[in-house]
């Protein structure tokens, strides 16, 4: 019979008898780490949705659009913008500059009377043979690759308009499409180009000659190999990495997002902020189906209402006989989407959040929203977007450090961590007042590998920790949440019978120093960290696997990034993507078994319920971390060993409760140096190397900063 997490830990302790020698001191002597694996003691299967990705919002990373501000949310003016940041989301940094006028000042005006979409559209005034219009530069093209697009135009009969793609200065370094006669009604004109040379500074021109004027409604340019509007390379890599869930629209974006704005003709959806609003419900569902993932739809509980949430459920899941289901069919999908997982709101505890309200008001709104949604479809599962004392406390520490400055957020005067069941403990109050309307509980989990929170100083301080401590900080944040959960159950014993599962739907490292103004400032994810981030991912996933009885899903923030070449095409995986692929390919639906050892993990520096829990995380095989499981079909036996140190280590395995046969395989990520990285156009330095194994090694060798996964046939 499968065991829960607590029983599995108990069994792990009992499994120590398998060891040749008894448990010794707290830290094992060098070279004498021993691990006992008892396959007779198993836990719950790992939920596939643990391997999830998070998007905020989707169009900045996975959408194939090459043009910036294609619906003209901002005026077309002559001033040149600053260059796009090099660490911007994949795809975004390869879009062109915003459209600029072609012609003298006053050539282009923004017409607010006859806008095609949004609040205004460009009106181009013509002057005979002098070409006038708009252009967008800094586009990246590949020789011989086809690009397709469209433009909506309206204009006077005397206007003669062309669309031109230019990739060089020579007479043959461009292609032109002649537009047929314009009318006063906007019409769609498709075009297609195939450049004859590579370029990192191509431009798209929409220009006219003749008399009168013409309007540009909207324009689009994509690589012709896009898959339903998405980057073909990203779809391929997402499938290869094994994403099984996507959360959308996610993050702070959702609290002011009206899901109805994302319906209908993509070109006629109004732009929203810096987004062209090209990815809506139908597009997001298409992405999930292309990759083979489950959707997790986030409900706007900020400015949104219970009625809007209920209508969204009916739109997604209702039959064509319902009002909203009929609208879905009219928009191209007669069959329901059958979305099962719905997250209610995002970080509604934060002063930064649109529509934030006091805690006692929010739990009323939350219950109203869930009641309305489940009245439409009682089979859906809802996620309470709460915040444990851990999430609230690390957010308070960030505020004390002014990591995310804002004049609208009040200073933090309370001593951290916050007190359990105080007014700052959102999960405590929400669970007490919403437990009957909770299927899953959400937690956002970020860590600072280079920092710890000093309770005495009440601030983050920099530490010069060994790699194994830096890499484990994110897993320790997970451990802190489970320690906090026990406190909530003590206060509300009825939670024991609710079987509430947990979703860590945002997690990742914030690679920042206290200086705050350098490459890691602002809590960014883009600063090169060598093998630190991949090892952090591996340790966190191990920790989620160990809690397979309680964890329903997780989403790695930034997990949807891939390697891109100079043209913006997706060509490979980041090092953390390689780790994700390795563990997903083998531990999907896997069944954990008991693991014990003679070298307990030490308690790391930091503060309980801020950057760690009250108990160490990981297997008792310090400094290594070991996880073992049966494959989902129980035909394979799996042992994963993470070495998060800069030295080679080894361990002696003892396996009981299962018979293994034949040769096994070792899948290993062991790059040549800690600073190894994967670069477009080069052989990846961080990769999975497969080799045969003649049975379980008597001594398992773990190279520095490595992940080693052993696979054996079960007799």
N, C-alpha and C positions, 0 to 999 in steps of 0.2 A: 504494500500500500504506500502511495507517495506520502512524503513527509512535508510539513511546512518548514519555514526557515528556522524556527527555534528548535524543532526536533532534529533538523539536519545538523545544526551546530552541536547539539547534544551527542548525536551519533558520531560526529567528527571527533569529539573528545574520547568517546568510547573506542574509536578506531585506533587509538594510540597503541593498543595491544599488538597491532600488526607490526609495529616498529621492532627492529632487531634489538635496539637499546631503548631503555625507558626515557621519558622526557628528562632533559637535562636543564641547564641554566636557561635564563630568559633569552640569551642569544647563543645560537649554536656555534661551536668552534668552526673556524674557517675550513671549508671543504667537507664539513660533516653535517650539512643540512639534510634532514631526512623527512620524507613525506609518506604518510599512510593514506591510501585510497581504499575506501570500503564501498564497493559497487553494489553491495546488498542493501545499502541505505540510500534511497533516492528521493528526490524532491519533485516539485511540479514542473511540467515542461515549460521551457522558455517561450514566451509569447513572441511570435514573429514581429509584432509591431514595436518591439524594443529597437529594431533597426529602422528608425525613422529619421526623416529630414524635415527641417523647418525653414519656412520662407516668409520674409517680411519685406515687401510683398514679392510676388513671383516675378514680376516683369523685369526686375533689375538683374536677374541671374540666369533664368532658364529660357526666357522668351527670345526669339531670334531677330527681333526688330533691330535694324542698324541705325535708324534715324533717331536723333534726339528731339524731343518735344515735337513730335510729328503732328500733333493736333493744335499747336500754337497756343498753349496755355499762357506763354509769355509773349510779349510783343516782339516782332521782328525788327531789330535795331542794328545799328552799325557797330556798336561797341563790342570788342572781343572779350570773351570770358577767360577766366583762368583755366589752365589745363585741367582735365579730369584727373583726380588723384590716382596714382599708380596702384594703390592698394584697394581701389574700388571693387565692388562685386564683379565676379566674372561676367563678361559681356558688357557691363555698363561702361567700363573703361575703353571699350573698343567701339563705342558709338561715336558718331560725329559731333562736331560742335553744333550749337543751336543754329537755326537758319539765320542768314544775314542777307541784307538787300543787295541786289545787283543793279547798279545805277546810282545817280546822284541822290543827295539827301532829299527826302520827300517822295521818292519813287514809290515806296511801300508805306501804306497807312493801314491801321487795324480797323476794320469795319465792324462796328458793334450793332449795326442795323440788320445786316444780312449774314450773320455768322453761320457757318456750316455746322459746327459743333462747339460747345463751350461758349465763352462770352464774346469772342471776336475771331475774325479770320482776315488774312492778309489780302489787301486790294492793291494790285500793281497798276500804276498809271503808265501808259505807253507813250512813246515819242518817236514815231517813224521807224527808221532803220537801226536806231540805237537799242541794243538788247537790254531789256529790263526785266527784273523778276527777283527770285530768291535763290540762294544756294546754301548747301551744307557741305563743309569740308572735313578733313581728317578722317575720312572713311578708309577702311582697310580692305583691300581686294586681293584675290588670288588669281593668278594667270590661268585662264581656261575654265574657271569656275563660273557657273551661271548664277545670275542674280535676277530676281523678279520683284516687281512692285506694282504700285498703282497710285494714281493721284486723282482727286476730285477737283474739277475745274468748272467755272462758269465765267462768261465774259461777253463782251460786245462782238458783233459780227466781224469787225475790222481787226480783231486780235488774232495774231498768228503765233501759236505757242509751241515750243519744243521742250522735251525732257532729255537731258544730256548727262551721261556719266563720263567723267574725265579722269584719267589716271596718269597723265604725263603732259609734257609741254609740246610734243610733236603733233603734227596734223593728223596722224593716225592713232593717237593715244586717246581716243574718245569714241563713243557711239551715241547716236542721236535718234530719238523717236519723235516723229512729227505727229502733233495732235490734230485731229480733225476739227472742223469748224465748231466753235463754242456757241452755246445758247445762254439765255438768262437763267436756265435751270442747271444746277450742279449735275455733272455727269462723271461717271467713273471711267478712267482711261488706264488700261494695264500697259506695262512695259517690261522688257526683258533685255538684259545686257550680259555679254561675256567678254571680260577684259582680256587683252592680249599680253598683259604684263602685271607683275605684282605691284602693289602700291600700299603705302601706309599713310598717304595724304591725298587720296582721291576726293572728288567732290561730285555731288549731284546738283544739277542746275535745272530750274524750272523758269524759263525765260521766254519773253515774247517780244515781238515787233509789231508794227502796224499802228492802228488807231484805237482810241478808246481805252479800255482797262479790262483786267480779268481778276477773278477771285481764285485763291487756292484754298480749298476746303480742308484737305488733309492729304498726307503723302505717306508712303510706306516703301521700305526696301529691305528685302531679306535674301539670304542665300536660298537658292531654289531647292536645295535638298532639305529644307526645314520639314519637320514632321508635325503637321497640324499647327504650325506656328512656333514650335519649340525647336531649339538647337538639336540637330540630329545627333551630334556627338555627345551631348549631355544625356539624351535618352539612352543611348548605347551604354555610356558609362554608369548611369544610375542603375540600369538593369544588371550590369556586371558587378557593381558594388553590392547590390542586393537590397535596395531600399524597399521596405514593406509598408511604410506609412509616410504620408506627407501632411503636415499641418499648414493650414492657410485660412484667411489671409494673415493671421498671426501677429503678435507683437502689438506695439502701440498704435500701429496703422489701423487696426480693426475698430478702435473705439470711436472713430469718426467716419467709418466706412459704411455706405449704404449698399448692401448686396445687390439691390435692384439696378444700381448704376452699371453693373457688369453684365447686363443681359442685352440681347439683341445684336444688331449689326455692330461689329467691332469698331468700324470707322465712325460710327455715330454715337458711341458711348462718350460721355463728357470726360475730359481730363480731370484728374483729381490730384492737386498739389503738383509734385514733380513727376507724377505717373501719368502715362497716356491711357491707363485703364484698359489695356488690351486683354488682360487675363481676368476673366470673370468665372462664374460658377461652371459653365459648360466647359470652358478651357481647362479649369483645374481638374474636373472629373476626367477629361480626356487625358491629361498628364498621368493621372493615377492608372488609368487603363493601359496606357502605353508602356508604363514601367512595371505594372503588376503590383501596385501598392493600394493600400486602403486610405481613403480620405478622412482627415480629422478637420471638420469645419469649425471655425471659431465664430461665435455669435457676438455681435456688437452689443455689449451690456453697458457701454458708456452713454453715448447719445441715442442708442437704439432702444426699442420698446419690446414688450412681450408680444404684441401683435405682429411686429415685423419678424421676430424670431419664429413664431408659429407659422407665418406665411412662408418663411424660408424652408421649414421642414416640409410643409405641404408641397412646395415647389419641387423639392428634391425627391420626396418619397411618395407623394400622392399619385393616385391613378389619373388618367386623362378625364375622368368624370368629375374631378374636383376643379375648383376655379383655378388654383395655382398650377395644378398638374396639367390642365389644358393650356395654360400659358407656356409651360415648359415644352409641351409638344409643339406649340406654334413657333418656339425658338429652336426647334430642330431635334428634340429628343422625346419621342413618344414613350419610351420605356423609362420608368423611374430610376433615379440614381441609386436609391437604397443606401443612403449614407447612415451608418450606424453610430459613429462617434462624433459628439458635438461638445466643444469646449465653450463654456459660458464666460466670456470676457477675458481680459488680459490685465493683470497687475492693477486691479481696481483699487488696491490699497495705496497706490502711489500718487503724490500730488502732481506728477507729470502726466497723469492719465486723463484723457478727455472724458468728461462726464463723471469724474470721481465724486463720491458722496460719502457721508459718514457711515461707519460700519453698521450701525443699527438700521439705517435706511437701505444699505446695499443688500443685506440678507433678505429683506422684504422683496426687493426688486428681483433678486436671484430666484427666489421661490416662485414669484409670479411668472418669470420667464420660463422656468422648467415646467411648471404646471401647464402653461399654454402650449408648450412644445409637445409634451407627452399626451395632451388631449388630442393632438393631431395624429401622433404615432407613438403608441405606448411601448414599442419595442426598441426605441433608440436608447443609447447609453450617453449619459451626460457627465461632463467633467467640471468639477468645481474649481474655478481658477482662483485658488486661495493663496495663502502665504503662511508657511510655518514660522515659528519663532526664529528659525535659522535664516530663512530668506529675508524676513524683516530685519533681522539684526545685521546681516552683512550689508543690506541696503543702507541701514543707519550708519555703519562704519564707512561706507563709500561717501555718504553725505558729510560725515565729520571730516573726511579727507578732501572734500570738495572735488571728488573725482568727476562728477557730472554737474558743473555749476549751473544754477538756475536761481533767478531772483524770486521765482514763484514758490520755491520750496522752503518751508520754515526750517530753521536750524534744529539740529538734534541735541537736546539737552539731557535726555535720559542716559543713564549708565547702561552700557551694552555688556552682555546681551540683554534684550528686553526680558521682563519677567513673564513666565508662563501664566496664561489666562488673564493677562492684563489687557487693556484696551488696544495695545499694539500687537497682540497675538491674534491675527485674523483667523487662522485655522481653528483655534480654540472656540471662538465665538460662532464662526460659520458652521462648524460641525455640530455645535450644540443646537443651532437653530435651523439647519438645512439638511441634516443627516438623512432624512427620508427622501431627499431629492438629489442624492449624490451616488453615482456609480463609480466614478474615478475621482481622485484628488490630484490636482496639478501642483507641481513644484518647479520653480526655475532655479537652476543650480549653476552658478558661476564661481570660479576660483581664481586666485592670484598666486601663481606658483612662486613668485619671487618675494611675496609679502606674507606676514602673519599679523593677526590682530593682537595687540598687546593690551590686555585688560587693565593693567595698571595705568598705562599712558592713555588708554581709550583712543588708540589710533593704530593704523597700520604702521608697521616698521619693516624695513628690509632685512632679510636674513641671507646668510651664505650657507644654505643647506646643501647637503649632497643631493644628487639627482633623484634618488629614490624618494626623498621627501617632497621635492618639487612636483614630481610626477604624480604623487599620491594625493595632492591637495584636493583635486576635483572628486576623487573617490571618497575622501573624508567628508566632503560636503554632503554626499549621499548618505554616509553613515550617520551624520548629525541629524538628518531628517528622520531616519528610522528610530533613533534614540528619542527624538521629540514625539514621534507617534505614540510611543509607550506612555508618555505623559498625557496625551489626549485621551487615550483609552482609560487611564486611571480616572480622569475627570468624568468621562461619559462611557461607562461600562457597556452600554448598549451598542457601542461601535464594534464590539467583538463579534456581534451577530450580523453586522451589515455587509461583511465581505467587501469592503471598499478597497479597490485596487488603486495603485499609484501610477501616475504618468509624469515623467520628468521631461516636459515638452520644450524646454530650452536648457541646454547645458553646454559648457565649454570653458576654456581657459581665457582669462583676460591677462595678457602678457604685458604687465605694466610695472614700471619702477616708481618709486616715490617722487622722482623728478616730475613725472607726469607730462612733460612737454616733448619728450623724445619720441622715437618710433613707436614705443608701447604706450604712450600717453593716451588718455581717454578710454582706456580699457579695450583697445582694438584687438582684433584677432589676426591681423595680417603680418605682424612682425615675425621675421624668421626666428625659429626657436630650435632648429635642429630636430633631434628625436624626442624632445620634451613633450610636444603635443601628441605625436603618435602613441607614446608610452602612456600618457595621461588617458587617452581614449581607451587603450587596452585595459588599464586598471579599472576605469569606470565601468566598462562593459562587463568585466569579471564581477564587479560588485552588484550590478543589476542582475546578472545570471544567478548569483547566490540568493537573491531575493525573488526568485522566479514565482514563488507563491503569492507575492504581493505586487509585482511590477507588471503593468499591462502594456506599457509603451514608453518610448523615449524619443527625443528629437535632438540631434546634435546641431547646435547653432553653427552656421558656417559649414556644415557637413555637405552642402550641395555644391561646394566649390570644386572645380577641376582645373587641370593644367590647360592653358590656352597658348597658342603660338602667336606670332606677330600679326596674324590676320584675324585673331579672335576665335579661331576654330578650336574645338575641344580635342585634345590629343593625348590625354593621360590623366592619371590619378595623382593627387597629392599623397604624401606619406601617410597621413591619417586615413585617407581613403583606402590605401592598401591594407591597413590594419582592419578597417571596417569590413572590407571584402573578405579577408581571411576568416575573421570570426563569424561573419554572417553566413558564409558558405558552408560552415561546419556546425555551427551551434543553433541554426534555425530549428525550432521545436525540440531542441535537445533536452535531455532529462538529467539534471545535476545529481551528482553523488557526493557522499561525505568525503571530505579531505581534512586530514590532520597532519601535524608536523611537530618538530622539536625546537622550533625557533620562532616564538611568537613575534608578531609585529609590535614594535614599540609605540607608545603614545607619542605622537608628534607634537612639536610646539604649536601654540596657537591658543584659541579661546573656545571652550565648549559652547556650542549652539551659535557660533559666529562662523568660524572657518573649519571646525571639526566637531565631532560628537564627543561622547564621554567614553567611548570604547574605540580601540584601533579597528581599522578596516583591513581586509585582506586575509589571506591564508596564513597559518602559523609556520611559515617557511621563510622568514625574513633573511635577506632582503628580497628574495624571489616571491612571486605570487603565482599560486598554482590553482587551476580550476579543472575539474574532471566531470565527464558526462557521457551518457549514452547518446548516440544520434537519435533523431526522432523515431526512426523505425527499429531502434535497438540492435541494428546489425553492425554498428561500428562503436568502438570505445575511443573516447577523445580525451587527451590530456593537454592543456594549454599552460605554458610556462612563460611568464613575463619576467625578464631581468631588467629592472629599471635603474641599473647602476652602470658606472663607466668601467667596471671590471668584469672579467669572466667569473662565473660562479658555477657551482655544480650541486646536484642533490642526489640522494639515494632513494629511489622509489620502492615502495612495497604495496602491491595491489592485491586485494582480496575481494571475494564475492563475484568474480567473473573469470571465465576461461577465455583466453585469447589464442588465436591461431595464425599461422602463416606469417609472411612478411608484413611489416607495417610501413607507414609512410610518415615522413617528417616534412611539414610545411613551415618554413622558417623565414622570418624577416630579420636579417642581421647585417645592416649596412656597414661599410668599411670604416666610417667615422661618425662621431656624434653629430657633426654638422652636415651630414649627408642630406641631400634634398633631391627632389625630382624636378627636372627642367625640361621644358618643351624642346623637342628636337634632339634630345640626348638619351642614351640608355639610362633608364631609371636606376638610381643608386639605392632607393628603398623599394624592394620588390620581394615577392614570395618565391623562394627557391625550394623545389621539391626534391626529395631524395628517399631511397628505400631504406628500411630499417629491419634488421634481422631480430625481431622481437623487441621487447622493452629493454632499453639499455640498463646495464647494472648501475651505471652512474650517468645521469643525464647532465650533459654539458650545456650551459646557457651562456652564449657569447654576450659581450657587453651590449647594453641598450637593444635588446632583442625580444622578439616574440616567437616562441617555438610551439608548434601544434603537432602533436603525435596522434596518429590515427591507426587503429588496429581492428582487424576483423574479430567479431565475437563468435566463439565456438558454439 
